[in-house]
Amino acid sequence: MTAGTQIRLPAHLSHPFSPAGRADPYPAYDWLRSRAPVHYDAMSRLWLVTGHADCAAVLRDRGFSASAGQQGRARGEELPPSMLTTDPPDHTRLRAPGLLLLGPAAIASVAEGIAADVDDLLERLAGETVVDAVREIGSPLATSVFLRLFGLAERDRKVFAQLAQAASINLDPLAGPQVAALGRSAMAELSRFLDGHCAVAAPSPLTRLAADDRLTRPEMLGVLGLSVVGGWQPLAEAIGNALYWLLPRPEALAALREGGDELARTAMDELLRLEAPIPFTARVAVGNVTLPGGEVPQGARVLAVVAAANRDPAVFDRPGELLLDRTPNPHLAFGGGPHFCLAAQLVRQTGAVLLSRLARRFPAASLADANPAWAATMIPRRLRSLPVNLGGLPVDLDDLPADLAALPAEPGAVPAKLGGGDAY
């Protein structure tokens, strides 16, 4: 298929990147995956890959460059060195020390602390009736987890959370130039903040990474910054997205209460499959590449739409349903190949602990709003708010506190038209 070939969605479907299509892009993804799993999209000026086999190949094939895919988002500015902005062998060299921060041993060293953080958070919520799961569960928990990973003190919570939130704008490839510039400034400030704490933080995965001599100081700070942008907000949003699916299903909540740690882990993977915070990832073809679903020409800017791949009926039985015990579950929510998300274990483990303990602590929890609104941003895929009734009783939305009932304007809202497609 050439760049001139037009794929037109039927009139009843909105383009998944359009304002109308972002709230529920899955019908369009299903249509595209079944008819044109590899195609040039004139609206975004990108090649969209929606089949599971095709996305898996893009993520693993050395014929696609992650470095070039990310540099396309920089608008002429040099991106800091990190695993995200490099290909092997540089990527491999940076990733190995990154295990000191997010590898199995690092996560094991903070596992008990994460469980304690979950218990403390739920204890604080016990006196509440309705809470916003996005702002009062997901974000505070993600912040607590990263304070532990970085050996930061409780007094650092507010500043770290503000910087992490501001720097996470860098996740959104469709952010306008001014918003993107703010994100880069926030990342620079976050790097200075973390650099200043490397020598004074409590012994932690951060201090072990900082002491490793395999990386230069800028490279080490690049790994730290990426861990925040690629870990803090996706973890926070994964919690809200998971509760969006879980709480309307009392039978699923009951199964989690009885199923133990193993079911909680498989459930978290299933919830990530259904609503991945990172719904696609960018690559550039370094040569002509043949994928199972079609040909991609050299130089093509490609989006592996993992949110579409994760509902491919060729791989997943009943792909649009929540099956807590789905095994195997080869979802691509964490990517694949050399760039498989280094924070995957952290997100899985934290999410599983939270869901299991929340199900036991609040057995009648339910959504206070049956139709919560999705944010305008493409990455991360997240809810603007998720009012949760911890007691399970019906709530009149007119009686909610103003900060829950109102839907504030998105600070990083994207323009209605994608424009020149140069965000990638």
TIDOKE-575208 format. One record per residue (C-alpha): x, y, z; residue in three letters. Coordinates in steps of 0.001 Angstrom, whole numbers, padded with zeros to 6 digits, always signed. Example, Ala and Ser with C-alpha at 12.3 -4.5 7.8 and 13.67 -1.06 7.14 Angstrom:
<fidos>
+012300-004500+007800ALA+013670-001060+007140SER
</fidos>
This chain:
<fidos>
+000000+000000+000000MET+001434+003360-001000THR+001169+006684+000783ALA-001323+007807-001820GLY-003789+005019-001078THR-006757+006339+000884GLN-008444+004357+003638ILE-011805+005863+004481ARG-013659+004928+007620LEU-017416+004458+007207PRO-019537+007460+008098ALA-020655+006066+011459HIS-017074+005797+012739LEU-014886+008715+013808SER-011161+008700+013202HIS-009566+007381+016422PRO-007309+010454+016685PHE-010104+012977+016141SER-011741+014717+019112PRO-014900+012674+018551ALA-013002+009402+018291GLY-010694+009683+021278ARG-013280+008800+023916ALA-013855+005396+022294ASP-011367+004659+019508PRO-011917+000904+019602TYR-014695+000563+016991PRO-012479+002396+014487ALA-009471+000304+015505TYR-011516-002870+014975ASP-012589-001734+011503TRP-009041-000783+010487LEU-007475-003933+011899ARG-009881-006174+009974SER-009522-004308+006665ARG-006213-002449+006610ALA-003944-003569+009475PRO-001011-001764+007847VAL-001882+001448+006054HIS-000900+005060+005454TYR-003182+007444+007347ASP-003612+010747+005520ALA-005007+012519+008586MET-001904+011996+010743SER+000545+011434+007847ARG+001705+008282+009568LEU+001571+004580+008850TRP-000822+002966+011318LEU-000263-000653+012311VAL-003195-002196+014184THR-002865-005998+014024GLY-001204-007868+016879HIS+001254-009753+014668ALA+002136-006542+012836ASP+002633-004483+016008CYS+004731-007223+017591ALA+006923-007288+014483ALA+007346-003496+014472VAL+008389-003524+018137LEU+010901-006349+017702ARG+012264-005870+014174ASP+015613-004056+013905ARG+014277-002657+010648GLY+012407-000065+012712PHE+014223+002655+014653SER+012883+003835+018009ALA+015492+006593+018064SER+014282+008062+014781ALA+010688+007640+015916GLY+011334+009755+019006GLN+013560+012322+017297GLN+010642+013073+014989GLY+008820+014513+018000ARG+011602+016911+018968ALA+010820+019728+016505ARG+014507+020244+015794GLY+015654+020137+019410GLU+018126+017586+020699GLU+016513+015031+022979LEU+018370+014006+026159PRO+020046+010597+026060PRO+017865+007782+027369SER+016654+004311+026474MET+013735+005940+024655LEU+015885+007973+022275THR+018448+005321+021319THR+018666+002049+019431ASP+021001-000874+020177PRO+023867-000935+020986PRO+023538+002433+022806ASP+020121+001418+024088HIS+021544-001803+025527THR+024346+000084+027253ARG+021878+002477+028902LEU+019312-000169+029784ARG+021639-002431+031762ALA+022301+000152+034513PRO+018606+001048+034407GLY+017921-002322+035992LEU+019462-000916+039173LEU+016475+001436+039318LEU+013613-000684+037999LEU+014881-004254+037740GLY+013546-007197+039810PRO+015981-006665+042690ALA+015139-002962+042872ALA+011394-003635+042956ILE+011846-006388+045543ALA+013727-003940+047761SER+010702-001612+047945VAL+007899-004199+047741ALA+007031-004132+051428GLU+007098-000345+051405GLY+004731-000237+048417ILE+002277-002510+050241ALA+002501-000222+053278ALA+001893+002812+051058ASP-001248+001157+049648VAL-002534+000391+053140ASP-001827+003940+054324ASP-003621+005416+051315LEU-006700+003234+051770LEU-006736+004004+055479GLU-006803+007730+054740ARG-009711+007197+052352LEU-011717+005116+054805ALA-013589+008120+056160GLY-014571+009378+052704GLU-017733+008616+050762THR-016840+009703+047233VAL-013281+010163+046006VAL-011697+010895+042639ASP-009690+007791+041834ALA-007494+009737+039420VAL-006425+012467+041835ARG-006868+010724+045183GLU-005736+007167+044446ILE-003689+006878+041244GLY-001513+009991+041484SER-000787+009834+045251PRO+000088+006152+045040LEU+002414+006678+042072ALA+004107+009493+043974THR+004574+007332+047076SER+006105+004551+044991VAL+008599+006884+043334PHE+009530+008542+046605LEU+010558+005069+047757ARG+012446+004249+044569LEU+014307+007550+044784PHE+014861+007559+048540GLY+013111+010914+048849LEU+011571+012229+052053ALA+007909+012952+052628GLU+008731+016664+052567ARG+009723+016219+048898ASP+006301+014842+047925ARG+004652+018049+046747LYS+007571+019304+044665VAL+008244+015901+043107PHE+004568+015366+042234ALA+004331+018814+040623GLN+007468+018257+038547LEU+006444+014740+037557ALA+003025+015961+036440GLN+004498+018835+034447ALA+007210+016710+032821ALA+004681+014058+031833SER+003393+016436+029164ILE+006307+015003+027175ASN+004338+011778+026771LEU+001807+013439+024489ASP+003096+013493+020889PRO+000252+015780+019835LEU+000886+018503+022393ALA+001101+021918+020758GLY+004457+023723+020513PRO+003881+025908+023565GLN+002724+023003+025734VAL+005624+020868+024492ALA+008080+023641+025396ALA+006641+023723+028918LEU+007113+019978+029138GLY+010765+020218+028149ARG+011340+022985+030690SER+009702+020864+033368ALA+011922+017926+032446MET+015011+020092+032832ALA+013798+021232+036244GLU+013013+017640+037241LEU+016533+016597+036227SER+018026+019368+038376ARG+015837+018335+041293PHE+016857+014671+041060LEU+020507+015556+040462ASP+020501+017550+043678GLY+019098+014613+045627HIS+021412+011895+044317CYS+023999+012540+047027ALA+021571+013146+049911VAL+018761+010672+049266ALA+018352+007669+051533ALA+019939+004435+050233PRO+017644+003375+047410SER+017557+002193+043796PRO+018257+005833+042825LEU+021463+006048+044855THR+022633+002716+043474ARG+022070+003942+039916LEU+023779+007270+040655ALA+026845+005439+041974ALA+027176+003234+038891ASP+030095+004334+036709ASP+028821+002845+033456ARG+026859+006019+032676LEU+027837+009649+032371THR+025968+012055+034616ARG+023691+013291+031779PRO+022964+009696+030794GLU+022120+008758+034378MET+019785+011741+034661LEU+018216+010779+031334GLY+017426+007327+032730VAL+015932+008910+035858LEU+013852+011368+033857GLY+012559+008638+031562LEU+011617+006497+034564SER+009410+009329+035799VAL+007817+010245+032462VAL+007465+006608+031394GLY+006590+005253+034845GLY+004992+007771+037184TRP+002036+008935+035107GLN+001401+005611+033319PRO+001265+003970+036764LEU-001095+006652+038055ALA-003377+006398+035026GLU-003296+002602+034957ALA-004990+002642+038368ILE-007846+004882+037229GLY-008236+002997+033950ASN-008347-000317+035817ALA-011028+000866+038249LEU-013050+002198+035305TYR-013368-001391+034076TRP-013478-003168+037415LEU-015958-001243+039562LEU-019035-001539+037320PRO-018646-005324+037635ARG-019391-006414+041242PRO-018692-010025+040336GLU-015154-009084+039265ALA-014589-007165+042495LEU-015822-010165+044472ALA-013517-012493+042538ALA-010550-010278+043395LEU-011441-010412+047082ARG-011362-014191+047002GLU-008730-014865+044354GLY-005535-013980+046162GLY-002329-012520+044811ASP-002137-014681+041690GLU-005542-013588+040404LEU-004706-009962+041219ALA-001606-010200+039021ARG-003428-011748+036057THR-006263-009249+036544ALA-003878-006296+036363MET-002473-007592+033080ASP-005980-008004+031707GLU-006944-004475+032750LEU-003795-003113+031107LEU-004696-005017+027941ARG-008134-003438+027821LEU-007052+000126+028570GLU-003332+000681+028074ALA-002126+004111+029280PRO+000386+004123+026398ILE-001824+003184+023421PRO+000791+003426+020673PHE+004483+003915+020093THR+006442+005487+017252ALA+009071+003977+014961ARG+010700+004842+011631VAL+011389+002190+009000ALA+015092+002165+008163VAL+014421+000110+005045GLY+011537-001483+003174ASN+009880-003894+005612VAL+007364-006654+004972THR+004893-007119+007829LEU+002232-009832+008038PRO-000417-007265+007102GLY+001401-005325+004400GLY+004497-003492+003198GLU+006055-000449+004870VAL+008432+001663+002772PRO+011825+002954+003881GLN+011558+006196+005834GLY+007940+005614+006824ALA+006935+007002+010196ARG+005007+004223+011843VAL+002693+004011+014836LEU+002358+000579+016385ALA-001161+000965+017800VAL-000897-001480+020682VAL-004368-000503+021952ALA-005761-001989+018739ALA-003423-004989+018819ALA-004515-005787+022371ASN-008048-006453+021143ARG-007144-008524+018101ASP-009592-011475+017948PRO-006922-013522+016178ALA-005016-013576+019489VAL-007555-012864+022244PHE-010797-014761+022771ASP-013671-012353+023538ARG-011261-009446+023110PRO-013610-006718+024324GLY-014467-008472+027582GLU-012808-008416+030993LEU-011549-011909+031853LEU-009649-011587+035122LEU-007961-014978+034787ASP-006984-014654+031122ARG-003876-016757+030510THR-001830-016581+028464PRO-002157-012845+027908ASN+000376-011678+025308PRO-000764-008047+025407HIS+001545-005292+024204LEU+000670-002628+026780ALA+004352-002531+027784PHE+005632-002664+024223GLY+007939-005457+023170GLY+011388-006323+021947GLY+014466-004396+023126PRO+012341-001465+024313HIS+009989-003510+026496PHE+009004-001150+029307CYS+011523-001301+032134LEU+008797-000226+034587ALA+006504-003145+033673ALA+007103-005087+036875GLN+006623-001968+038992LEU+003267-001167+037351VAL+002057-004764+037500ARG+003036-005282+041121GLN+001766-001957+042427THR-001503-002282+040527GLY-002106-005816+041735ALA-001496-004871+045374VAL-003799-001861+045135LEU-006648-003719+043414LEU-006524-006690+045761SER-006494-004585+048917ARG-009054-002086+047676LEU-011437-004959+046855ALA-011123-006245+050423ARG-011211-002863+052146ARG-014135-001456+050131PHE-016163-004497+048983PRO-019121-002379+047849ALA-017091+000229+045932ALA-018736+001423+042743SER-018529+004186+040179LEU-020353+007332+041227ALA-020486+008409+037573ASP-021429+005780+035015ALA-020007+007853+032147ASN-016729+009470+033212PRO-015006+011627+030608ALA-011741+010696+028935TRP-009029+013331+028680ALA-008334+014953+025318ALA-004703+013862+025333THR-003713+010852+023245MET-000866+009728+025526ILE-001420+008760+028203PRO-004934+007467+027692ARG-006512+008577+030894ARG-009688+009738+032544LEU-010163+013376+033461ARG-011682+012212+036732SER-013231+009023+038080LEU-015635+009610+040983PRO-015743+006441+043073VAL-018298+005718+045767ASN-016370+003735+048359LEU-019529+002662+050152GLY-021324+001513+047061GLY-024486+003585+047624LEU-026007+005547+044719PRO-024758+009128+044532VAL-026431+012088+042885ASP-023749+013777+040788LEU-025324+017139+041570ASP-024315+016563+045190ASP-020657+015876+044433LEU-018005+018356+045554PRO-017242+020891+042842ALA-013758+019507+042194ASP-015240+016104+041343LEU-018368+017163+039513ALA-016611+019733+037327ALA-014429+018698+034417LEU-011626+021261+034189PRO-010059+022286+030915ALA-007164+020086+029920GLU-003837+021920+030293PRO-002338+019840+027513GLY-005380+019551+025292ALA-004471+018939+021683VAL-005715+020965+018739PRO-008843+019710+017031ALA-006891+019097+013818LYS-003728+017044+013847LEU-002064+019402+011405GLY+001238+018552+009779GLY+001747+015238+011525GLY+005187+016319+012692ASP+004548+015489+016347ALA+006173+012111+016004TYR
</fidos>
